[in-house]
């Protein structure tokens, strides 16, 4: 179920903006209409079955979710958010969760609508999807996303992605939060950050972050090591 938006839903980002100041870029998550549709339908498996059996319902749910997201983007812009991040996984490590054809039919038009609306409000918008999204990278560019996160290291090589997308879109992420940040050493984290910057940061267009989130399993000292290494090695020639 999708609840009605309230001013209180933005209290967290308001606090951060007031605490840190407006000279930093402020990001806020707004769920992908695909992910919202999954919730409205009672689970991903039900929605994916509808792709084959009930396309009309799929489009109706996508419209409802997109209208909800437009309202959320509007409210986010008013409180001072700079960048919308749209989480919602479209792929696993081996394959897409739906065919590229179904992505283009049932999801891409709604992505386009949200990207255009975010841009009309002066905001940037980043698509988050774990997994191997190589089959639809060109679609993300056509839609107009300003960034793609997280370039999951288990199934996508950030050096190859950078070469392919250089000058087209910002890439974010790739520092492994499944194994490295929870179980690695501080030195291993530093070396990975250094190597990733070398592969992805040339020419600009890379924002370093974890390969998903900073979840409770991440060692605090490894998170700090990632940040410190980003400052140490993040000054590079364009």
C-alpha positions in Angstrom: 0.0 0.0 0.0 1.2 3.5 -0.8 0.4 6.1 1.9 -0.5 9.7 1.4 2.4 12.1 1.3 2.8 14.4 4.3 5.1 17.2 5.2 6.5 15.0 8.0 7.8 12.6 5.4 10.4 15.3 4.5 11.4 16.1 8.1 14.6 14.1 7.8 15.9 15.8 4.8 14.9 19.2 6.2 17.0 18.5 9.3 20.0 17.5 7.2 19.8 20.6 5.0 19.5 22.9 8.0 22.3 21.0 9.8 24.8 20.8 7.0 23.8 23.9 5.0 22.8 24.4 1.4 26.3 24.5 0.0 26.3 20.7 -0.1 24.3 18.6 -2.6 21.3 16.9 -0.8 20.0 13.6 -2.1 16.6 12.0 -1.4 15.2 8.6 -2.2 11.9 8.3 -4.1 11.0 4.8 -5.0 10.9 3.7 -8.6 7.4 3.3 -10.0 8.2 -0.3 -10.7 9.0 -0.9 -7.0 5.9 1.0 -5.9 3.8 -1.1 -8.3 5.2 -4.3 -6.8 4.0 -3.1 -3.4 0.6 -2.1 -4.7 0.3 -5.6 -6.3 1.3 -7.5 -3.2 4.7 -8.6 -4.5 7.1 -8.6 -7.4 6.0 -12.1 -8.5 2.4 -10.9 -8.9 3.4 -7.8 -11.0 5.6 -9.8 -13.3 2.9 -12.3 -13.9 0.7 -9.4 -14.8 3.2 -8.4 -17.5 2.0 -11.5 -19.3 -1.6 -11.8 -18.1 -2.9 -8.3 -17.3 -1.0 -5.5 -19.1 -3.8 -3.0 -18.5 -3.4 -3.4 -14.7 0.4 -3.0 -15.0 -0.1 0.3 -16.8 -2.7 1.5 -14.3 -0.4 0.8 -11.4 2.5 2.5 -13.2 0.3 5.6 -13.7 -0.7 5.7 -10.1 2.9 5.2 -8.9 4.2 7.9 -11.3 1.6 10.4 -10.2 2.6 9.7 -6.6 6.3 10.2 -7.4 5.6 13.5 -9.2 4.0 14.8 -6.1 7.0 13.6 -4.1 9.4 15.3 -6.4 7.5 18.5 -6.2 7.6 18.5 -2.4 11.3 17.5 -2.4 12.1 20.4 -4.6 10.3 22.8 -2.3 12.3 21.8 0.8 15.7 22.2 -1.0 16.6 18.7 -2.3 19.1 18.8 -5.2 19.1 15.2 -6.4 16.5 12.5 -6.5 17.7 8.9 -6.2 15.2 6.4 -7.5 15.8 2.9 -6.0 14.2 -0.2 -7.4 16.2 -3.2 -8.6 15.5 -4.2 -12.2 18.1 -7.0 -12.5 19.9 -9.8 -10.6 23.5 -10.7 -11.0 22.9 -13.1 -13.8 20.0 -11.6 -15.8 17.3 -8.9 -15.8 14.2 -9.5 -13.6 12.1 -8.8 -16.7 13.0 -8.8 -20.4 14.4 -5.6 -21.9 11.3 -5.6 -24.1 9.1 -5.5 -21.0 11.2 -2.8 -19.4 10.8 -0.6 -22.5 7.0 -1.2 -22.6 6.0 -1.1 -18.9 8.7 0.9 -17.1 10.7 3.2 -19.4 7.9 5.6 -20.4 7.3 6.3 -16.7 11.0 6.8 -16.0 11.0 9.3 -18.8 8.0 11.2 -17.3 9.7 11.4 -13.9 13.1 12.4 -15.3 11.5 15.2 -17.3 9.5 16.4 -14.3 12.6 16.4 -12.0 14.5 18.3 -14.6 11.7 20.8 -14.9 12.1 21.5 -11.2 15.9 22.0 -11.6 16.8 18.7 -10.0 19.1 15.9 -11.0 17.8 12.3 -10.9 19.8 9.1 -10.4 18.6 5.6 -11.1 19.6 2.9 -8.6 19.4 -0.7 -9.6 21.6 -3.6 -8.3 22.4 -6.3 -10.7 23.6 -6.5 -14.3 21.8 -3.7 -16.1 24.0 -3.7 -19.2 21.0 -4.7 -21.4 19.2 -1.4 -20.6 22.1 1.0 -20.1 21.3 2.7 -23.4 17.7 3.0 -22.3 18.8 4.8 -19.1 20.7 7.3 -21.3 17.7 7.8 -23.6 15.4 8.4 -20.6 17.8 11.1 -19.4 19.0 9.9 -16.0 21.8 12.1 -14.8 23.4 9.2 -12.8 23.4 5.5 -12.5 24.1 3.7 -9.2 25.7 1.4 -8.0 27.5 -0.5 -10.8 27.5 -3.7 -8.7 31.0 -5.1 -8.6 29.9 -8.7 -8.6 28.5 -8.4 -12.1 29.6 -5.2 -13.7 33.2 -3.9 -14.3 33.3 -0.2 -13.5 36.2 0.4 -15.9 34.2 -1.0 -18.8 31.1 0.9 -17.7 33.1 4.1 -17.5 34.5 3.7 -21.0 31.0 3.0 -22.4 29.3 5.9 -20.6 32.0 8.5 -20.4 30.6 11.9 -21.1 27.0 10.7 -21.2 26.1 10.2 -17.5 27.5 10.2 -14.0 28.3 6.9 -12.4 28.1 6.3 -8.7 29.1 3.5 -6.2 30.9 0.3 -6.8 32.8 0.0 -3.4 31.7 -3.5 -2.4 29.3 -3.5 0.7 28.7 -7.2 0.6 32.1 -8.5 1.5 34.7 -5.7 1.5 33.1 -3.1 3.8 31.8 -5.7 6.3 34.7 -8.1 6.3 37.7 -6.5 4.7 40.6 -4.7 6.3 41.1 -0.9 6.3 44.0 -1.4 3.9 42.0 -3.5 1.5 39.3 -0.8 1.5 41.9 1.9 0.8 43.4 -0.1 -2.1 39.9 -0.7 -3.6 39.0 3.0 -3.4 42.3 4.0 -5.0 41.9 1.4 -7.8 38.3 2.4 -8.4 39.1 6.1 -8.6 41.8 5.2 -11.1 39.3 3.3 -13.3 36.3 5.5 -13.0 37.2 9.1 -12.1 39.2 10.2 -15.1 37.4 13.0 -17.0 35.0 13.5 -14.1 31.6 12.0 -13.8 32.1 9.6 -10.9 30.8 9.8 -7.3 32.3 7.3 -5.0 30.0 5.4 -2.6 29.2 1.9 -1.6 27.8 -0.7 -3.9 24.4 -0.3 -2.3 24.2 1.4 1.1 26.0 1.7 4.4 24.0 -1.1 6.1 24.3 -2.2 9.7 26.8 -5.0 8.7 29.4 -2.5 7.5 32.3 -2.0 9.9 32.4 1.6 11.0 36.2 1.7 10.6 35.9 0.5 7.0 33.4 3.2 6.2 35.7 5.8 7.7 38.6 4.2 5.7 36.5 4.6 2.5 35.8 8.2 3.2 39.5 9.0 4.1 40.8 7.2 1.0 38.3 9.1 -1.2 39.7 12.4 0.2 43.3 11.1 -0.2 43.1 9.8 -3.8 40.1 11.8 -5.0 42.1 14.7 -6.4 42.9 13.8 -9.9 43.6 15.3 -13.3 40.7 15.9 -15.7 
